[in-house]
């Protein structure tokens, strides 16, 4: 279920206007523009609120200070409202809303206002061991996090950045040619405009990429990027590695250039296996039991201990529910001649039946 609510379409025009006014204040307003801005703010509380939200999100609260300077408080002895007083009233409304928003942001969580989430997305998304979750981001992109994963989202007007700190994420990118979506893992970047792909940080800190739709670029940057700069949009060049639908790549942790990144063709049935976790399943097709329990271990806090080498080498095939340890053990006992013994609550001893 999505934690992000869509922005009401009726406010899209006002949102654009608020952005235009903030940009205008930044460069300096003419007297005529001051009057127009005052009229626009006094026309609607929604206009004031959107203006404040954008100022916060663009880290441009100075715009509100400039607005207060432009439209000072009205004198209390006035018995009627001139146009200047109307402007001051509008500024006061903005200031009041600013205070309200600051208090609200202390408990931002899932109670974020619709306008705030729609302008930009700067949230973090986490899953615990054994948990999977799907979220719709403010631009319409959909991310699905696998077990024990963490993604930080940083959007600006020119870029969409997801920083994968751990685990695995599947991304369905909303098409936006002017604002690519990039996934960063350390100093490795995967960039797309409108496509679907999967990124996993493996046990040895390599990056496994699978593209299921469209084309992505893969590049290496000099240093990891945590914060986007409005002045320096992230753009990979055509010299970057190109990975197309039905292809994948394994990027080693120590790879520091794109020359070593090669696309490999992946058959459709293999892609289904690699992405079976999205349906809560794990599929094995002849992997060793050692490899299988390593994968199963991602979804549970249980530790598997092998008592002999024969047990490690047993080949396993079948479909298992992710995190269903009891079901796995029953299958190993009944079909693969594996003996198991619980040692406490979180450790299982495995051995081949003699």
C-alpha positions in Angstrom: 0.0 0.0 0.0 1.3 3.4 -0.9 2.3 5.9 1.8 2.2 8.7 -0.8 -1.0 10.5 -1.7 -1.4 12.1 -5.1 -1.6 15.9 -5.3 -5.1 17.2 -6.2 -5.1 18.0 -9.9 -7.1 21.2 -9.2 -4.1 22.7 -7.4 -1.5 22.0 -10.1 -1.9 25.4 -11.7 -1.5 27.2 -8.4 1.6 25.1 -7.6 3.2 26.3 -10.8 2.3 29.9 -10.0 3.8 29.6 -6.5 7.0 28.4 -8.0 7.1 31.3 -10.5 6.6 33.8 -7.7 9.4 32.3 -5.6 11.7 32.6 -8.6 10.6 36.1 -9.2 11.3 37.2 -5.6 14.8 35.6 -5.8 15.7 37.9 -8.8 13.8 40.9 -7.4 10.2 42.1 -7.9 9.1 45.2 -9.8 6.5 47.5 -8.2 3.9 46.1 -10.5 4.9 42.5 -9.6 4.7 43.3 -5.9 1.1 44.4 -6.5 0.3 41.3 -8.5 1.9 39.0 -5.9 -0.1 40.6 -3.1 -3.3 40.2 -5.1 -2.5 36.5 -5.8 -1.7 35.8 -2.1 -4.8 37.5 -0.8 -7.0 35.7 -3.3 -6.8 32.3 -1.6 -5.4 30.6 1.5 -4.3 27.7 -0.7 -2.1 30.1 -2.7 -0.4 31.2 0.6 0.0 27.6 1.8 1.5 26.4 -1.5 3.9 29.4 -1.6 5.1 28.5 1.9 5.5 24.8 1.1 7.6 25.5 -1.9 9.8 28.0 0.0 10.5 25.2 2.6 11.1 22.5 0.1 13.4 24.6 -2.1 15.3 25.6 1.1 14.3 29.2 0.3 12.6 30.4 3.4 14.4 33.7 2.8 11.6 34.3 0.2 9.2 34.6 3.1 11.4 37.1 4.8 11.6 39.2 1.7 7.8 39.0 1.3 7.4 40.3 4.8 9.7 43.2 3.9 7.8 43.9 0.8 4.4 44.0 2.6 4.9 45.3 6.2 2.3 44.9 8.9 -0.6 47.3 8.7 -1.0 50.1 11.3 -3.6 49.1 13.9 -5.4 52.6 13.8 -6.5 52.1 10.2 -10.2 51.5 9.9 -10.2 50.3 6.3 -7.9 48.0 4.2 -5.9 49.6 1.5 -4.2 47.5 -1.2 -1.0 47.7 0.9 -2.8 46.4 3.9 -4.3 43.5 1.9 -0.7 42.6 0.9 0.4 42.7 4.6 -2.5 40.5 5.6 -1.5 38.0 2.9 2.1 38.1 4.3 0.8 37.5 7.8 -1.2 34.5 6.6 1.9 33.1 5.1 3.9 33.6 8.3 1.2 32.0 10.4 1.1 29.0 8.0 4.9 28.8 8.2 4.7 28.5 12.0 2.0 25.9 11.7 4.0 23.9 9.2 7.1 23.9 11.3 5.2 22.4 14.2 3.5 19.9 11.9 6.8 18.7 10.5 7.9 17.5 13.9 5.5 14.6 13.3 5.7 14.5 9.6 5.6 10.6 9.2 2.6 9.5 7.2 0.6 12.6 8.0 2.5 14.7 5.5 0.2 17.1 3.8 -0.7 16.4 0.2 0.9 19.6 -1.1 4.2 18.8 0.7 4.6 15.4 -0.7 3.7 16.4 -4.2 6.2 19.1 -4.5 9.2 17.0 -3.7 10.1 13.7 -2.0 12.9 13.6 0.6 11.9 10.7 2.6 13.6 7.4 3.6 12.0 4.0 3.1 13.1 0.9 5.2 12.1 -2.7 5.5 13.0 -5.1 8.3 14.3 -8.6 7.9 11.5 -10.7 6.2 9.5 -7.6 5.2 8.7 -6.3 1.7 6.9 -3.1 0.9 5.8 -1.1 -2.2 5.6 2.7 -2.3 4.4 5.2 -4.9 6.6 8.2 -5.0 5.4 11.8 -5.6 6.2 11.6 -9.4 4.3 8.4 -9.9 7.3 6.1 -9.9 6.8 2.9 -7.9 9.5 1.3 -5.8 9.4 -2.2 -4.2 11.8 -2.9 -1.4 12.9 -6.4 -0.6 13.8 -7.7 2.8 16.2 -5.6 5.1 16.5 -2.7 2.6 16.8 1.0 2.8 16.3 3.7 0.2 16.6 7.5 0.6 14.7 9.6 -1.9 15.9 13.1 -3.0 14.0 14.9 -5.7 14.6 18.3 -7.3 13.3 20.1 -10.4 16.0 18.5 -12.5 16.7 15.1 -11.0 15.2 12.2 -9.2 17.7 10.4 -6.9 17.3 7.1 -5.0 20.2 6.2 -2.7 20.2 2.4 -2.0 22.0 2.0 1.3 21.3 -1.7 1.7 19.3 -4.6 0.3 17.3 -4.6 -3.0 14.9 -2.4 -4.8 12.7 -2.8 -7.9 12.0 0.5 -9.6 9.2 1.3 -12.1 10.1 4.7 -13.3 7.5 7.3 -14.2 8.4 8.7 -17.7 9.9 12.2 -17.5 12.6 12.9 -20.2 13.6 16.2 -18.5 14.2 14.6 -15.1 16.0 11.3 -15.2 15.8 8.9 -12.2 19.1 7.7 -10.8 19.8 4.9 -8.3 23.1 5.4 -6.4 25.0 2.6 -4.6 28.2 4.1 -3.3 29.8 5.8 -6.3 27.9 3.6 -8.9 24.9 5.1 -10.7 22.1 3.5 -12.6 20.1 6.2 -14.6 16.8 5.9 -16.5 14.0 8.1 -17.9 11.1 5.7 -18.0 11.8 2.0 -17.5 11.8 -0.9 -15.0 14.8 -2.4 -13.4 16.0 -4.2 -10.2 19.1 -3.3 -8.2 20.5 -5.6 -5.4 23.5 -5.1 -3.2 24.9 -8.6 -2.8 26.6 -10.2 0.1 30.1 -9.2 -1.1 28.9 -5.6 -1.8 28.7 -6.1 -5.6 25.7 -4.7 -7.4 23.4 -7.0 -9.4 21.3 -5.2 -12.0 18.4 -6.6 -14.0 16.5 -4.5 -16.6 13.0 -5.7 -17.4 11.9 -2.8 -19.6 13.6 0.0 -21.5 17.2 1.0 -21.3 19.4 2.2 -18.4 22.8 3.8 -18.3 25.4 2.6 -15.7 28.3 4.8 -14.7 30.8 5.5 -12.0 31.2 8.9 -10.3 34.2 10.2 -8.5 32.5 10.4 -5.1 29.2 9.2 -3.8 26.3 11.7 -4.1 24.1 12.3 -1.1 22.6 15.7 -1.9 21.5 16.9 -5.3 22.6 20.3 -6.6 20.1 22.4 -8.5 23.1 23.9 -10.4 24.7 20.6 -11.4 22.1 18.1 -12.7 23.1 14.4 -12.7 23.6 13.2 -16.3 25.4 10.1 -17.4 26.9 10.3 -20.9 26.5 7.8 -23.8 30.0 6.6 -22.9 28.4 4.9 -19.9 27.5 1.2 -20.0 24.1 0.6 -21.7 21.9 -2.2 -20.3 18.7 -3.0 -22.2 15.6 -4.9 -21.3 16.3 -8.6 -20.9 19.9 -7.9 -19.9 21.7 -7.6 -16.6 25.1 -6.7 -15.2 27.1 -7.6 -12.1 29.2 -4.6 -11.0 32.0 -5.4 -8.6 32.4 -3.2 -5.5 35.9 -2.2 -6.7 35.0 -1.4 -10.3 36.0 2.2 -10.9 35.2 2.6 -14.6 32.5 1.6 -17.0 34.8 -0.4 -19.3 34.6 -3.4 -16.9 30.8 -3.3 -16.9 29.3 -5.7 -19.5 25.7 -6.4 -20.3 24.7 -10.1 -20.2 21.6 -11.5 -21.8 19.2 -13.0 -19.3 16.5 -15.5 -20.4 12.9 -14.6 -19.4 12.6 -17.6 -17.1 15.8 -16.6 -15.3 14.4 -13.1 -14.8 11.3 -14.6 -13.3 13.5 -16.5 -10.9 15.5 -13.4 -9.9 12.4 -11.4 -9.3 10.2 -14.1 -7.7 10.8 -12.3 -4.4 8.3 -9.6 -5.5 5.6 -12.3 -5.1 6.9 -13.4 -1.8 8.6 -16.5 -3.3 12.1 -18.0 -3.6 12.8 -20.3 -6.6 15.8 -22.6 -6.7 16.8 -24.6 -9.8 19.6 -26.8 -8.7 21.6 -24.5 -6.5 23.6 -26.0 -3.7 22.0 -26.1 -0.3 24.7 -23.8 0.9 23.7 -21.2 -1.7 20.0 -21.8 -1.0 20.2 -21.2 2.7 22.3 -18.1 2.2 19.4 -16.7 0.1 16.8 -17.9 2.7 18.9 -16.3 5.4 18.1 -12.8 4.0 14.5 -13.3 5.0 14.9 -14.6 8.6 17.0 -14.1 11.7 17.6 -17.8 11.9 21.2 -19.0 11.4 21.9 -22.2 9.5 24.9 -24.2 10.5 26.3 -27.1 8.4 27.7 -30.0 10.2 29.2 -31.7 7.1 30.3 -30.8 3.6 27.9 -33.3 2.0 24.9 -31.3 3.2 26.3 -28.1 1.7 26.6 -29.8 -1.8 23.1 -31.1 -2.0 21.3 -29.6 -5.0 18.0 -27.9 -4.2 15.1 -27.3 -6.6 11.6 -25.9 -5.9 9.5 -22.9 -4.9 9.5 -21.8 -1.3 7.8 -19.0 0.5 10.3 -16.4 1.6 10.7 -16.5 5.4 8.9 -19.9 5.8 11.7 -21.7 7.6 9.5 -24.6 8.8 8.3 -25.3 5.2 11.8 -25.3 4.0 13.0 -27.7 6.6 10.1 -30.1 5.9 11.0 -30.1 2.2 14.7 -30.7 2.9 13.8 -33.6 5.2 11.2 -35.2 3.0 12.8 -34.7 -0.4 16.5 -34.0 0.0 17.5 -36.3 2.9 18.7 -33.5 5.1 18.5 -33.9 8.8 18.0 -30.8 10.9 18.1 -29.9 14.6 17.0 -26.7 16.3 19.6 -25.3 18.7 17.8 -22.6 20.7 15.3 -20.4 18.9 17.5 -18.9 16.2 20.0 -21.6 15.1 19.5 -24.7 13.0 22.0 -27.5 12.5 22.0 -29.2 9.1 23.5 -32.5 8.0 23.2 -35.1 5.3 21.3 -38.2 6.3 23.7 -41.2 6.6 
